[in-house]
Amino acid sequence: MLRELKIKIIGVILAIILVVIIVIPLSMLVNVPAGYKAVVVKGFGVGHVFDEGWNMKNPLSSVDFVRYNTQRVEFIGASYGEDNVGNIVVNSKDNVAIFMDFQVVFHLEEAYVSEIRVQNGDFEETIIVPICRSVPRDVCAKFEALEIRGDSRDLVAAAIERNITAKFATKHIIMEEFALQEISLPVEYESAINEKKVAEQKVITEQYNLDAQEYIAERDIIDALAQANVTIIDADAKATAVGIIMDQFNVTNEAEAASIYLQWLYIRALTDEDTNIEYIMGDNPFILDLGDGSSP
């Protein structure tokens, strides 16, 4: 009996020794994945940070792995059961409920990983989600629904990104990207927006047609003025030519001088390959057809 008891005692002692030799050393080892930090959250050395790779820690201390590199949080899709899930609902200045889908990309400042974890616990739930849900509501409250969905969309997105970035920075979180993906209004407002677009397009089309009509009218006026100027120039040229002939050839009769001028035009037309004169009409009357180069 005593012998059996001694054997059992020895077995227990050996088991304890085995635990001490194997289990305790394993509890002292911590393997930190790439992109993470291990932060001591319980036991000895709370707040101490272990870098990536294998590390030795106090076996009585507990660590939490905190990701600090680039990561993404999405606020997409309707979820009416829980406010912290899916897209967010914002109220516009004119008190219209708007569903907004977006995502943020960020990373933690590496030197402040321990502070972020120890002071805030699960930073995604305590920092990221609350800020990303409160900022759009504050921004959209300054705009009317049709502005948010229409002309001021980019302005709203920029304001949201700017304010989230500033709030993240106070918590040592760096915003990398903000993407506003979808803005959904009640059906009646979507219809109003479509009607507005149709009306704007109609105005643009009517303005184009008006501009075209004005252009045609102006062109007709310009063409008429140009034709009148050509007629005046031709008349002046003929009068000048007739006057020169009367002076040079001592011709006193304007009709005779005009006949000489027409003959001169005829000779010039025959000798000038680039002429655009096809007919010469005299006062007698006579017509000189120059189309095929034949004489009168």
Secondary structure, 3 states (H helix, E strand, C coil): CHHHHHHHHHHHHHHHHHHHHHHHHHHHEEEECCCEEEEEEECCCCCCEECCEEEECCCCCEEEEEECCCEEEEECCCCCCCCCCCCEEEECCCCCEEEEEEEEEEEECHHHHHHHHHHHCCHHHHHHHHHHHHHHHHHHCCCCHHHHHCCCHHHHHHHHHHHHHHHHHHCCEEEEEEEEEEEECCHHHHHHHHHHHHHHHHHHHHHHHHHHHHHHHHHHHHHHHHHHHHHHHHHHHHHHHHHHHHHHCCCCCHHHHHHHHHHHHHHHHHHCCCCCCCEEECCCCCEEECCCCCCC
